[in-house]
């Protein structure tokens, strides 16, 4: 991704093909969508039922909707964490799913994400982290 505000363009490389889109400060790439979700949650009094973001997806810019599934405790390698769980609403939900869990007590740091497509599941889970120099740890009894 190349975001060039001065040139008024956003360039995206997908499958060895470059596409160009008009500049917009609201358009994000897939990595910065995670940070934008976190920032929106930090500014909200309560986790919103839906977070909508414009994301460059190859030759298109798509408005993607992340719906709140639940606020729950999640067992992670860091221990049990209070999280909010969001699901990306796909056009074909029977074929793909994408879920993200963000730690409530750690500035909504992403601690787990799961993506299922064509029967294959990819999971990324945080094993160690610190927020503002403080180690992330689970709920203690």
N, C-alpha and C positions, 0 to 999 in steps of 0.2 A: 504494500500500500504506500502510495505517495500522496500526502496531503499538501498541496501547494496553494495557500491562500492568495499569495501575490499573483500567481498565474490564473487563479480562479478555477482550479481543477483538482479533482481527486482521481488518481490513477490506480487501477487494481489489476494485479497479475493473477490469473487463474488458468491452470492447464496450459502454461506457456503462451497465453494470449493476454495482451494488455487491453483494457477498456478504459475509457475516460468519462468522467461524470462532472457536472458543474459543482463548483465549490459550495459547501454549506457547512456552517459550524455545528449543525445538529447531526451530521452524518458521522457514523463511527465505524471502525473496523471491529473484527470479532474479539480482539484482545481488549480494546478500550470499552467495549460494551460491558464487560465485567466490572470495570472500574466505575463506569457511569451508574450501573445498578447500585453499587456500594455507596456512591455519593448521594444518590436519591434516597436510599434507605437512611443514611446518616442525617439527612435534612428533614425526614418525615417524623411526625409524632408517633405514628403507627405504621407498620408495613402496609403499603398499598395493595389492594386486591390485584391490580395489574400495573406493570411497568411496560411502557411502549417506547421502543427505540428504533431509529432509522439506521440500518446496517448495510454497508456495501457487501454484496454477495455476488462476486464475479461481475457479470455484465449488467447487474441490476442493483438498485437500491431498494431494500424492502423495509417496510414498517413491521417490526417483529414485536410480538406481545408475549410477555412473561407473566403467567398467572400464579398467584399465591396458592400453593397446595395446602400448606399447614405451617404452623409454628410448633416445633417439637424438639425434644432432646434427641440428638444423634450420637451414637457410639462411633468414635473415630480413633485413629492411632494416637491422637492427642488427649483422649479421654472423652467422657460424655460432655457434649456441648449443646447449649441452647441455640437453635438455628431457625431460620426461615427457609422454607423449601419452595422454590419457584420452578415452574415448567414452561418451557418455550412451546408455544402453540404452533405446530407445523401444519402445512396445508394438507398433508396426508398422515394423520396421527396413527393410523394402523400400521404404517410402514416405518416411521421414525419417532423417536422421543428424545428429548434433551431436558435434564433436570439439574438444578444447581442448589446447593445448601450453603448458606452464609451464616457465620457465627455472630449471634446477636451481641454478645458481651466482648467481642473483639473487633469492633468497628466494621462489622459485616464482611469480614475476611472470608473469601470463598474457601470452604474446607472440603467440599466434595462436588464432583460433577460426573454425570453419567450420560452417555449418548448411545442410543441403540439405532442401528440402521442395517437393513438387509440381514437381520438376524444376528448381527455381531454387536457385542456390547463393549464399549470403551469406558473405563472408569479412571478418573484422576482424583487422588485423595491426598490432602496435605498431611505430611508426617511430622514436620517441625516448622515453627514460625515464631516471630516476635512482632508485636505491634508497638511502635514508639519505644523500642528497646526492652519491652517486657515480654518474657516468654508466654506463648499461648498455652494455656492448660485447661483441662476440663473442669467440670463441676466437682467440688469437694463436699463431702458429707460432714 
